[in-house]
Amino acid sequence: MQKFFEDFTKLIKKHEQIIIMTHSIPDLDGMGSAIVLNEILNKFNKESYIVAPKKMIRNSLNKAIKYVNDEGYLIPFKHEKYINFDKALLIILDVSEPELLECEELIKRGYDTVIIDHHSLNERTIRDADLLYLNDEMSSIVEVITNYIKYLEFNVDKIFYTILLTGIFIDTNYFNLKTTPKTFETASYLLERGANLNVKQQILKENLNDVLERYSYIEKMIKIDEKVYLSIIDDKLCTNVDVAKLADEMLKFFEVKVALAIGKKNDEEILVSARSLGEVDVCEYMRKLGGGGHLAAAAALVESNNFEEVIEKLKNIIKGE
């Protein structure tokens, strides 16, 4: 990581204009890290912008952005059509696959590019970046950005430490997934620097109706193998956030070793989210469906409009067929 930070800093210093981008339908790990990285770039006296998201459906992220704005910090979102630099550094966070980017067009413009991701390498990963840092042992991009702050020996406002800490809580499902001793060290460092646990809790609070709806699907979950359970969002079109939260919630139960959640994204595609506590490599399952992720958290998008067809595929994958 030390060598990466050295090379990363050299690239930052080389450019006057810098663009930060994460995946579409951003979460607090990717976008929260982008917001804090922008603050770091301000200390380098760089002109930097964050590619404005087209969809903001995650309540935690919306609340975090409001929190930053209310504290007097203007987040420099810039719509992709107004990003027209001849030369710039493009920094991509929390994603390495072109089709998942907020704006795929930006990687075609010939900008110097840095990719920082904590998901595993796969056949769709962008390979021609000037600097590529993939580390699937990291809990989150937040963990990388926090380590970069430590490397630079910079200090930022407590607001940003709070955003980073909240991102860790979300991406590790309250330290239940993808958590290592270094993850706790990162959280401890952020708390020592003034991260506010009360604000973190306010950002993470959910609407009661959303939680009750999630449990209505869990109530009907089906067992498809020993300690492998599946829930279906069968009454509406949904997002990757919906199936991910459902799988996270299922994993809380003693009987569940592997949690699978599925739901229709549209009339032609079905979303699949998989979770385990690390004893089972759910990433391997999702790769066989064309997806990917981590050992304990992974996802896939399947071209189908038939739940039974997807469930049958999952059963065969789990049985090793």
Buried (B, 14 or more C-beta within 10 A) or exposed (E): EEEBBEBBBEBBEEBEBBBBBBBBBBBBBBBBBBBBBBBBBBEBEBBBBBBBBEEEBBBBBEBBBEBBEEEEBEBBBBEBEEBEBEEBBBBBBBBBBBEBBBBBEBBEBEBBBBBBBBBBEBEEBBEEBEBBBBBBEBBBBBBBBBBBBEBEEEEBBBBBBBBBBBBBBBBBBEEBBBBEEEBBEBBEBBBEBBBBEEBBEBBBEEEEEEEEBBEEBBEEBEEBBEBBBBBBBEEEEBBBBBBBBBBBBBBEEEEBBBBBBBBBBEEEEBBBBBBBBBEBBBBBBBBBBBBBBBBBBBBBBBEBEEBEEBBEBBBEBBEEE
